[in-house]
Amino acid sequence: MKNELSYEVGQNLRRLRQARGLTLSGLAAKAGIAKSLLHALEAGRANPTLATLWALARALEVPFGELVQARPVGDEGVMVHLIEQTWGRVGERLEVYRMDLLPRSVRWAEAHEPGLRERVIGLKGKARVGPPPGREVGSGEEVEFSGDEPHVYASEEGASLLVFLHYPPLPRPKGEAGSPEKATLVLREVSLGVGGLALEGRWLAPGFLEGVFVRWSGNRTYLFGLPLAPLPRLGGQGLLGEALALLHAPLEGLRRYQQNPSLLLRTLAWEGLLLKGEVADPAPLLLKATRFPASPEEGEWASRISVDLYAQVELLHPGYARQPLFLAHGLQAAGLEEGRFLDVGTGPGHHLLLLLELLPHLEPVAVEPSPASRQALAQLLPGVEVWPEDFTLLSTGEAFPLIVCVGASHHMSTWRLLEKAYRLLRPGGLLAVADEFLSPFSTREERARNLVLHHTAYLVPFPLEEPEALWALRLLALQGESRGLRRLAEEALQGLEARSDPLAAFARIELEALLAGLDYEVETKTYPRRFLELAFAVGFELEDHRRLFATHGSHPWGGGTHLFLLRRPR
């Protein structure tokens, strides 16, 4: 019979992990414990130590009490029993525990989240508590200390304590007081470069004004600007030339393409209208798809991102169609308009469908490990040759003149992708990588903020009034906060769950990717210059680079959708 405590903790652990979309591997890596131990804990076959439970609570970004609830847990002469969990009036969380220390027992505690404070009241006996060497607390006495640094609970004679954990309130952005005059001023500020602001009340009108996206949500007005990355005016023949010209077309020119027979032109026109504040009917871009069940395999892309939704609405993604367009232009310039090539991480195959519109004599070999994605690909492009392999583990004696990777480089180890591509290319061969990249970062906190700013930038043009957490999330990141981002992202995703319209479905996909990125699982984006540094280290030369869509930062190496053409030297 399972130990009752272990079973209940295991059930709580599985529920919290699954609610956050984490795999066993992903949570084990974040918590710094073995996957086998985590599996045993969830199954109720292992007794969790306090240190392990705290590590898991930190990794899940939940209070300790969420895991143990009302069950006493303990080890090494220390027993902890949750008495109460409450929320304060301004959003701070309070947990109250009874801690019993046996004689000559010591409990070393790791630092908790920043801003957490502990208050300890002695019930009986004497103990030392707090950052080493600790302060003495006796019966009826009280000690308070910062819990966001390592601390100790120790007693020579044995003691019982009441421990109060005061969690800091989660930050939420505040709106400024609104008025017609203030709204005009704020609009001007965002138009001239401030990333985003919020006003209390509903002012202006939702839409696109002076280069600013205005959104009403709750009882607030949110105003956001996006960096404007000018695209070069390139020429070309036939469909390629027409598509390149469409990037610079005015509104009336874009409207004429909404029902065009070319899927590429329809997609570019829809995006062009969206970025000018006009939301056209997305139906001409929605690809009918049957249900593609995800494999239970650990670490697979489909374990975190819904292939069903992705296959249906991916063409709504701002900047998406620019990838195959500029890729085709680059391949044509390099004389690679036909022949056999490897397409890495093909997924459902939207980019391949658009690329073959432009260069129909190319012969792709799709390398795709996900069974669900392969099913979607077979429906979209039934004649394409498919290798059901992880590209980084691929073994073949064939050498290729061209390897293409669109939207998939951040789903695998960047180094192993580059290294494998270098080995499989012929001397003088070309690796083309089109993908999303973040603005430069050097700390985890900076990466988290840049990740939020990147993913939410793709959603700014969409007229989504609810959930408000979506726009609060973006504003919080713009204000330089890194705490509370995940909680707001989860809240925003939950707020979209009940909606089935295409715009909300796309927003759900983007938020799923954001949450996976915050977990560094499946979504492992870097920044453009770092990607290039890794490519140079492997041995590639840079043939060409373009930022196709800007999400964050005004310089060409900022966040957004980029295209790299890398050459293996002859």
C-alpha positions in Angstrom: 0.0 0.0 0.0 1.3 3.4 -0.9 2.5 5.8 1.8 -0.4 8.2 2.1 1.9 11.3 2.2 4.0 10.2 -0.7 0.9 9.5 -2.7 -0.7 12.9 -2.1 2.5 14.8 -2.7 2.9 12.8 -6.0 -0.6 13.7 -7.1 -0.1 17.4 -6.3 3.2 17.3 -8.2 1.8 15.7 -11.3 -1.2 18.1 -11.3 1.0 21.2 -11.0 3.5 19.9 -13.6 0.8 19.1 -16.2 -1.0 22.4 -15.6 2.2 24.1 -16.6 2.7 21.9 -19.6 6.1 20.6 -18.4 7.3 17.2 -19.2 9.1 15.0 -16.6 12.4 15.8 -18.3 11.7 19.5 -18.3 10.7 19.7 -14.6 13.6 17.5 -13.5 16.1 19.7 -15.4 14.6 22.9 -13.9 14.6 21.5 -10.4 18.0 19.9 -10.7 16.9 16.4 -9.7 17.0 13.1 -11.6 14.2 12.3 -13.9 13.9 8.8 -12.3 13.4 10.4 -8.9 10.7 12.7 -10.2 9.0 9.8 -11.8 9.1 7.9 -8.5 7.8 10.9 -6.6 4.8 11.3 -8.9 4.0 7.6 -8.6 4.1 7.8 -4.8 7.0 5.4 -4.7 9.5 7.7 -3.0 9.5 9.8 0.2 10.3 13.4 -0.7 12.9 15.3 1.4 12.3 18.9 2.3 15.1 20.0 0.1 13.6 18.2 -2.9 10.2 19.6 -2.3 11.6 23.1 -2.1 13.5 22.6 -5.3 10.4 21.4 -7.1 8.3 24.3 -5.7 10.9 26.8 -7.0 11.0 25.1 -10.4 7.2 25.1 -10.6 7.0 28.7 -9.4 4.5 27.8 -6.7 4.5 28.3 -2.9 5.8 25.3 -0.9 2.3 24.7 0.5 0.9 24.0 -3.0 2.9 20.7 -2.9 2.5 19.6 0.7 -1.0 21.1 1.5 -2.0 20.0 5.0 0.3 17.0 5.3 3.3 17.1 7.6 6.6 16.3 5.9 10.0 16.0 7.3 13.5 14.5 7.4 16.7 14.7 9.3 15.0 15.4 12.6 12.8 18.2 11.3 9.0 18.0 10.8 7.1 20.7 8.9 3.3 20.9 8.9 1.3 23.5 6.9 -1.3 25.2 9.0 -2.7 27.9 6.8 -2.5 29.5 3.3 -4.1 33.0 2.8 -3.9 35.9 0.4 -3.5 39.4 1.7 -5.5 42.4 0.4 -2.8 43.6 -1.9 -2.0 40.2 -3.4 0.7 39.0 -1.1 0.5 35.3 -0.1 1.0 34.1 3.5 1.8 30.6 4.6 2.0 29.4 8.2 3.8 26.3 9.3 4.5 24.5 12.5 8.1 23.3 12.6 9.3 20.7 15.1 13.0 20.2 15.6 14.4 17.2 17.4 17.4 17.7 19.8 20.7 18.3 17.9 18.9 18.8 14.6 19.8 21.2 11.8 17.9 22.1 8.7 19.7 24.1 6.0 17.3 26.0 3.7 18.1 27.3 0.3 17.2 30.9 -0.7 13.5 31.3 -1.6 12.2 33.7 -4.2 13.4 37.4 -4.1 11.5 39.5 -1.6 10.2 36.7 0.6 10.4 37.3 4.3 10.2 34.8 7.2 8.8 35.5 10.7 9.5 32.8 13.3 7.7 32.6 16.7 9.0 30.2 19.4 6.4 27.8 20.9 8.7 25.8 23.1 12.4 25.1 23.5 15.2 27.2 21.9 16.4 27.4 18.3 18.7 29.3 16.0 17.0 30.6 12.9 17.9 32.8 9.9 21.0 33.5 7.8 24.0 31.8 9.5 24.9 31.7 12.3 21.2 32.5 13.0 19.5 34.3 15.8 18.2 32.6 19.0 14.4 32.4 19.4 12.8 31.0 22.6 9.3 30.4 23.8 7.1 33.5 23.0 10.0 35.3 21.2 9.9 36.4 17.6 12.6 36.7 14.9 12.1 38.1 11.4 14.6 37.7 8.5 14.9 37.8 4.7 14.1 34.4 3.3 15.7 35.1 -0.1 19.2 34.0 1.1 20.3 30.7 2.6 19.2 30.2 6.2 19.2 27.7 9.0 16.9 26.2 11.6 18.9 24.4 14.4 18.2 23.3 18.0 20.4 21.6 20.6 17.6 20.8 23.0 14.7 20.5 20.6 12.1 23.1 19.7 8.7 23.9 18.2 8.3 26.9 16.1 5.6 28.8 14.1 7.1 29.9 10.8 5.3 32.5 8.7 6.3 32.9 5.0 5.4 36.3 3.6 5.5 36.0 -0.2 5.9 39.3 -2.1 2.9 40.4 -4.1 3.2 39.6 -7.8 3.9 42.8 -9.8 1.1 44.1 -12.1 1.5 47.1 -14.2 -0.4 50.2 -13.2 -2.2 52.4 -15.6 -1.9 56.2 -15.6 -4.9 58.4 -14.9 -6.7 59.0 -18.2 -8.3 62.0 -19.8 -8.7 63.1 -23.5 -5.6 65.3 -23.2 -3.6 62.6 -21.5 -4.6 60.1 -24.2 -3.4 62.4 -26.9 0.0 62.9 -25.1 0.4 59.1 -24.5 -0.4 58.4 -28.1 2.3 60.8 -29.2 4.9 59.3 -26.8 4.3 55.7 -28.0 4.3 56.9 -31.7 7.7 58.5 -31.1 9.3 55.5 -29.5 8.0 54.6 -26.0 7.3 50.8 -26.2 4.0 50.8 -24.5 1.8 52.6 -21.9 -1.6 52.1 -20.3 -4.3 54.5 -19.2 -7.1 53.9 -16.7 -10.4 54.1 -18.5 -11.3 53.8 -22.2 -9.8 56.5 -24.4 -9.2 56.9 -28.1 -10.6 54.1 -30.2 -9.2 50.6 -30.6 -7.3 50.2 -33.8 -4.1 51.6 -35.5 -3.4 55.3 -34.9 -0.2 57.2 -35.9 1.7 53.9 -36.0 0.4 52.8 -32.6 -1.8 49.8 -31.8 -4.6 50.8 -29.4 -6.3 48.1 -27.4 -9.2 48.3 -24.9 -9.0 45.6 -22.2 -10.9 45.6 -18.9 -11.3 49.2 -18.0 -7.9 50.2 -19.5 -6.5 51.5 -22.7 -3.2 49.9 -23.8 -1.0 51.5 -26.4 1.8 49.6 -28.0 4.3 50.4 -30.7 6.4 47.9 -32.7 9.8 48.5 -34.2 9.6 49.2 -37.9 12.2 47.2 -39.8 12.3 48.5 -43.4 12.5 45.7 -46.0 14.7 46.2 -49.1 12.9 46.8 -52.4 14.1 43.7 -54.4 13.1 42.7 -57.8 12.3 39.4 -59.4 10.5 37.7 -62.2 7.0 36.2 -62.2 5.5 35.3 -58.8 8.7 36.1 -57.0 8.7 39.7 -58.3 5.0 40.1 -57.6 5.4 38.9 -54.0 8.4 41.1 -53.3 6.5 44.2 -54.7 3.5 43.3 -52.5 5.6 44.0 -49.4 5.5 47.7 -50.2 1.9 47.9 -51.5 -0.6 50.4 -50.0 -3.9 49.4 -48.4 -5.9 49.4 -51.6 -3.3 47.3 -53.4 -3.3 44.7 -50.6 -7.0 44.4 -50.6 -7.1 43.2 -54.2 -5.1 40.1 -53.2 -7.3 38.7 -50.5 -8.9 36.1 -52.8 -5.8 35.6 -55.1 -5.3 32.0 -56.3 -1.7 32.1 -54.9 -1.6 31.1 -51.2 1.7 33.0 -50.9 0.2 36.3 -52.2 -3.0 35.9 -50.1 -0.8 35.4 -47.0 1.4 38.4 -47.6 -1.6 40.6 -48.3 -3.4 39.5 -45.1 -0.3 40.2 -43.1 0.2 43.6 -44.8 -3.4 44.6 -44.0 -3.0 43.4 -40.4 0.1 45.5 -39.8 -1.7 48.6 -41.1 -4.6 48.0 -38.7 -7.0 46.2 -40.9 -8.0 42.7 -40.0 -9.3 40.9 -43.0 -11.2 37.6 -43.0 -8.6 34.9 -42.1 -10.7 32.1 -43.8 -8.6 32.1 -47.0 -5.5 31.2 -45.0 -6.9 28.5 -42.7 -5.8 25.1 -43.8 -8.3 22.3 -43.0 -6.7 19.7 -40.8 -7.8 16.5 -39.1 -6.8 15.8 -35.5 -3.2 14.9 -35.1 -2.7 13.2 -31.7 0.6 14.0 -30.0 3.1 11.2 -29.2 3.8 10.7 -25.5 7.6 10.7 -26.3 9.4 13.0 -23.9 10.9 16.3 -25.2 9.0 16.2 -28.4 7.9 19.5 -29.9 4.3 18.2 -30.1 4.3 17.6 -26.3 4.3 21.4 -25.7 2.7 22.9 -28.8 -0.7 21.9 -30.2 0.0 20.5 -33.7 -3.8 20.7 -34.5 -3.9 24.4 -34.0 -0.5 25.0 -35.5 -1.4 23.2 -38.7 -4.6 25.3 -39.0 -3.5 28.9 -38.2 0.2 29.1 -38.7 -0.2 31.2 -41.9 -1.7 34.0 -39.7 1.7 34.5 -38.0 3.2 37.9 -38.8 6.4 37.6 -40.8 5.8 33.9 -41.6 5.4 34.2 -45.4 8.4 36.5 -45.6 10.6 33.5 -44.7 10.0 31.4 -47.9 9.8 34.6 -50.0 13.3 35.9 -49.1 14.6 32.3 -49.0 13.5 31.8 -52.6 15.2 35.1 -53.6 18.4 34.0 -51.9 18.4 30.5 -53.4 17.7 31.9 -56.9 20.7 34.3 -56.5 22.8 31.3 -55.4 21.7 29.2 -58.4 19.9 26.7 -56.2 16.5 26.8 -57.9 16.1 23.0 -58.4 17.3 19.7 -57.2 17.2 17.6 -54.0 17.7 19.2 -50.6 17.2 18.5 -46.9 14.4 20.4 -45.1 15.0 20.2 -41.4 12.2 20.1 -38.8 9.6 20.5 -41.5 6.6 20.3 -39.1 3.2 20.5 -40.9 5.0 22.0 -43.9 3.5 25.5 -44.4 6.8 27.0 -45.4 7.5 24.2 -47.8 4.2 24.7 -49.5 4.9 28.4 -50.1 8.5 27.8 -51.1 7.5 25.3 -53.8 5.0 27.8 -55.2 8.1 30.0 -55.9 10.6 27.3 -56.8 8.6 24.3 -58.0 11.6 22.4 -59.3 13.1 21.9 -55.8 12.9 18.4 -54.5 12.6 18.4 -50.7 13.5 15.6 -48.3 11.6 16.4 -45.1 13.4 15.5 -41.9 10.7 15.4 -39.2 10.8 13.3 -35.9 7.2 14.1 -34.7 4.6 11.6 -35.7 1.8 14.2 -35.4 3.7 16.7 -37.6 4.4 14.0 -40.2 0.6 13.3 -40.4 -0.1 17.0 -40.9 2.7 17.1 -43.5 1.3 14.1 -45.4 -2.1 15.8 -45.6 -0.6 19.1 -46.8 2.1 17.8 -49.2 1.4 14.1 -49.8 4.1 13.6 -52.4 7.1 14.8 -50.3 9.7 12.3 -49.2 10.0 12.1 -45.4 12.7 10.9 -43.1 11.2 10.2 -39.6 14.5 11.2 -37.9 15.9 13.7 -35.4 18.1 15.7 -37.6 20.9 16.0 -35.1 21.1 12.1 -35.0 20.7 11.6 -38.7 23.0 9.1 -40.4 23.2 9.1 -44.2 26.0 8.8 -46.7 24.4 11.4 -49.0 25.9 14.9 -49.2 23.6 17.8 -50.1 24.1 21.1 -51.9 21.4 22.7 -49.8 19.9 22.3 -46.3 17.0 24.4 -45.2 15.6 25.0 -41.7 12.6 27.2 -41.4 11.2 27.9 -37.9 12.8 24.8 -36.4 16.3 25.7 -35.4 15.1 26.8 -31.9 13.5 23.4 -31.3 16.8 21.6 -31.1 20.4 22.2 -29.9 21.7 25.0 -32.1 25.2 23.7 -31.9 24.3 20.2 -32.9 22.1 21.5 -35.8 25.0 23.6 -37.2 27.5 20.8 -36.7 25.3 18.2 -38.4 24.4 20.5 -41.3 28.1 21.2 -41.8 28.9 17.5 -42.1 26.0 16.8 -44.4 26.7 19.6 -46.8 28.9 19.3 -49.8 31.9 21.7 -49.8 30.5 25.0 -51.0 27.0 23.9 -49.9 24.5 26.3 -48.4 22.6 26.2 -45.1 19.6 28.4 -45.0 18.1 29.1 -41.5 15.0 31.2 -41.2 13.7 31.5 -37.7 12.7 33.6 -34.7 15.4 35.1 -32.5 15.3 37.2 -29.4 17.0 40.5 -28.6 20.5 40.1 -27.1 20.5 38.9 -23.4 23.2 38.0 -20.9 21.1 36.9 -17.8 18.1 34.6 -17.3 16.0 37.6 -16.2 16.8 39.5 -19.4 16.1 36.5 -21.5 12.7 36.0 -19.9 11.8 39.7 -20.5 13.0 39.5 -24.1 11.1 36.3 -24.7 7.9 37.9 -23.5 8.5 41.0 -25.6 9.2 38.9 -28.7 6.2 36.6 -28.5 3.7 39.3 -27.5 4.9 41.5 -30.4 3.5 39.0 -32.8 0.1 39.4 -31.0 0.0 43.2 -30.8 -1.6 43.7 -34.3 -4.4 41.2 -33.4 -7.5 42.9 -31.9 -7.7 40.9 -28.8 -9.5 42.8 -26.0 -9.4 39.9 -23.6 -7.7 38.5 -21.7 -6.3 41.7 -20.1 -3.4 39.6 -18.7 -2.0 39.4 -22.2 -1.5 43.2 -22.5 -0.5 43.5 -18.8 2.2 40.8 -19.5 3.7 42.8 -22.3 3.6 46.1 -20.4 5.2 44.5 -17.4 8.1 43.2 -19.5 8.5 46.7 -21.1 8.7 48.1 -17.6 11.7 45.9 -16.9 10.1 43.4 -14.6 11.0 39.8 -14.7 9.0 38.5 -11.7 5.5 37.4 -12.3 5.8 37.0 -16.1 5.1 33.3 -16.1 2.0 33.7 -13.9 0.6 36.4 -16.2 1.3 34.3 -19.3 -0.5 31.3 -17.8 -3.4 33.6 -16.9 -3.5 35.0 -20.5 -3.5 31.5 -21.9 -6.3 30.3 -19.6 -8.3 33.4 -20.7 -8.2 32.2 -24.3 -9.0 28.6 -23.7 -12.8 29.0 -24.2 -12.4 30.8 -27.5 -12.3 28.9 -30.8 -12.0 31.7 -33.3 -8.9 31.7 -35.5 -7.3 34.8 -34.0 -7.6 33.5 -30.5 -6.3 30.1 -31.6 -3.2 31.7 -33.0 -2.7 33.6 -29.8 -2.9 30.4 -27.8 -0.2 28.9 -30.0 2.0 31.9 -29.4 1.5 31.8 -25.6 2.1 28.0 -25.6 5.5 28.7 -27.3 6.2 31.5 -24.8 5.6 29.3 -21.8 7.7 26.5 -23.3 10.4 29.1 -23.9 10.3 30.3 -20.3 10.8 26.7 -19.3 13.7 26.3 -21.8 11.9 23.2 -23.0 11.3 22.6 -26.8 11.6 26.3 -27.4 15.2 27.4 -26.9 15.7 30.6 -28.8 19.0 32.5 -28.8 19.8 35.9 -30.3 21.0 36.6 -33.9 24.7 37.4 -33.2 25.1 34.5 -30.8 23.7 32.2 -33.5 26.2 33.6 -36.0 29.0 33.2 -33.5 28.1 29.5 -33.1 27.9 29.1 -36.9 31.4 30.7 -37.3 32.8 28.4 -34.6 31.5 25.3 -36.5 33.2 26.6 -39.7 30.5 28.3 -41.7 30.9 31.6 -43.6 28.1 34.2 -43.7 26.7 34.6 -47.2 23.7 36.8 -46.3 21.6 38.0 -43.3 18.3 39.8 -43.1 15.9 40.7 -40.4 12.5 40.0 -42.0 10.2 41.0 -39.2 11.1 43.1 -36.1 9.7 42.3 -32.6 12.1 44.1 -30.3 14.9 46.5 -30.8 15.5 48.9 -33.6 18.8 47.6 -34.9 19.2 44.8 -37.6 20.3 42.3 -35.0 17.4 42.8 -32.6 14.6 40.4 -31.9 12.4 39.1 -34.7 12.3 36.8 -37.6 15.7 36.5 -39.4 17.1 34.7 -42.4 20.7 33.5 -42.4 22.4 32.0 -45.5 25.6 30.2 -44.4 28.2 28.7 -46.7 30.4 25.7 -46.0 33.8 26.7 -47.4 34.9 24.8 -50.5 
